[in-house]
């Protein structure tokens, strides 16, 4: 029983260290304020094969601040899906018009 407890604790510590070792950072070239940023999940495959980099996304934002559409402008194909999923959930400040913003999501493994 004690061995199982030790293995569980060791597994949990290893997992939390693993989670902390990978990060996705976000930047926006925007005239509109970002109210809610959803962090991109670092894809497990990208972590395993040590893929890092920045995904650049063009985001069309409705006047109400919700993302209308996204278009990938560059980045590793292994990281793109996660970046787009995160960017689609962002919320921007309300504006009188629809705007186009550029979002940069950088994935860094440690």
MARPA-561773 format. One record per residue (C-alpha): x, y, z. Coordinates in nm, 3 decimals, decimal comma. Example, Ala and Ser with C-alpha at 12.3 -4.5 7.8 and 13.67 -1.06 7.14 Angstrom:
% residues 2
SITE; 1,230; -0,450; 0,780
SITE; 1,367; -0,106; 0,714
% end
This chain:
% residues 110
SITE; 0,000; 0,000; 0,000
SITE; 0,279; 0,238; 0,087
SITE; 0,453; 0,173; -0,247
SITE; 0,134; 0,260; -0,432
SITE; 0,101; 0,587; -0,238
SITE; 0,462; 0,678; -0,312
SITE; 0,415; 0,598; -0,681
SITE; 0,098; 0,810; -0,693
SITE; 0,270; 1,107; -0,531
SITE; 0,571; 1,070; -0,763
SITE; 0,339; 1,054; -1,063
SITE; 0,150; 1,364; -0,957
SITE; 0,473; 1,558; -0,900
SITE; 0,609; 1,451; -1,238
SITE; 0,285; 1,550; -1,410
SITE; 0,269; 1,895; -1,247
SITE; 0,634; 1,957; -1,336
SITE; 0,558; 1,854; -1,693
SITE; 0,258; 2,090; -1,709
SITE; 0,461; 2,382; -1,577
SITE; 0,740; 2,321; -1,827
SITE; 0,531; 2,416; -2,131
SITE; 0,377; 2,754; -2,189
SITE; 0,178; 2,937; -2,453
SITE; 0,216; 3,315; -2,442
SITE; -0,021; 3,556; -2,617
SITE; 0,026; 3,897; -2,775
SITE; -0,210; 4,113; -2,979
SITE; -0,149; 4,389; -3,228
SITE; -0,478; 4,559; -3,159
SITE; -0,651; 4,888; -3,126
SITE; -0,919; 4,710; -2,924
SITE; -0,860; 4,601; -2,569
SITE; -0,867; 4,229; -2,503
SITE; -1,110; 4,162; -2,218
SITE; -1,071; 3,783; -2,199
SITE; -0,772; 3,581; -2,316
SITE; -0,805; 3,205; -2,324
SITE; -0,467; 3,035; -2,297
SITE; -0,375; 2,793; -2,571
SITE; -0,311; 2,436; -2,465
SITE; 0,038; 2,322; -2,565
SITE; -0,032; 2,012; -2,779
SITE; 0,110; 1,691; -2,637
SITE; 0,259; 1,594; -2,975
SITE; 0,438; 1,929; -3,000
SITE; 0,583; 1,880; -2,653
SITE; 0,700; 1,528; -2,732
SITE; 0,878; 1,630; -3,052
SITE; 0,999; 1,960; -2,899
SITE; 0,818; 2,190; -3,141
SITE; 0,819; 2,553; -3,031
SITE; 0,726; 2,871; -3,208
SITE; 0,472; 3,141; -3,271
SITE; 0,139; 3,105; -3,448
SITE; 0,015; 3,426; -3,609
SITE; -0,361; 3,454; -3,653
SITE; -0,578; 3,719; -3,816
SITE; -0,892; 3,756; -3,606
SITE; -1,206; 3,932; -3,730
SITE; -1,388; 4,071; -3,426
SITE; -1,756; 4,166; -3,435
SITE; -1,867; 4,502; -3,296
SITE; -1,989; 4,322; -2,981
SITE; -1,635; 4,197; -2,911
SITE; -1,689; 3,832; -3,006
SITE; -1,457; 3,664; -3,255
SITE; -1,629; 3,619; -3,590
SITE; -1,357; 3,434; -3,779
SITE; -0,990; 3,341; -3,776
SITE; -0,730; 3,294; -4,046
SITE; -0,389; 3,143; -3,980
SITE; -0,110; 3,362; -4,119
SITE; 0,182; 3,147; -4,007
SITE; 0,314; 2,896; -3,761
SITE; 0,389; 2,529; -3,714
SITE; 0,106; 2,303; -3,829
SITE; 0,144; 2,108; -3,502
SITE; 0,058; 2,422; -3,301
SITE; -0,205; 2,583; -3,525
SITE; -0,518; 2,400; -3,411
SITE; -0,460; 2,472; -3,044
SITE; -0,382; 2,838; -3,115
SITE; -0,695; 2,886; -3,326
SITE; -0,916; 2,716; -3,066
SITE; -0,787; 2,955; -2,800
SITE; -0,813; 3,269; -3,016
SITE; -1,174; 3,187; -3,109
SITE; -1,267; 3,213; -2,740
SITE; -1,111; 3,555; -2,681
SITE; -1,336; 3,850; -2,603
SITE; -1,257; 4,208; -2,704
SITE; -1,394; 4,545; -2,598
SITE; -1,714; 4,657; -2,769
SITE; -1,665; 4,883; -3,070
SITE; -1,886; 5,058; -3,325
SITE; -1,746; 4,849; -3,610
SITE; -1,607; 4,509; -3,689
SITE; -1,226; 4,509; -3,674
SITE; -0,941; 4,285; -3,781
SITE; -0,675; 4,209; -3,523
SITE; -0,351; 4,011; -3,536
SITE; -0,296; 3,764; -3,252
SITE; 0,037; 3,598; -3,177
SITE; 0,043; 3,283; -2,964
SITE; 0,394; 3,166; -2,873
SITE; 0,454; 2,811; -2,754
SITE; 0,769; 2,756; -2,549
SITE; 0,882; 2,427; -2,397
SITE; 1,135; 2,412; -2,118
% end
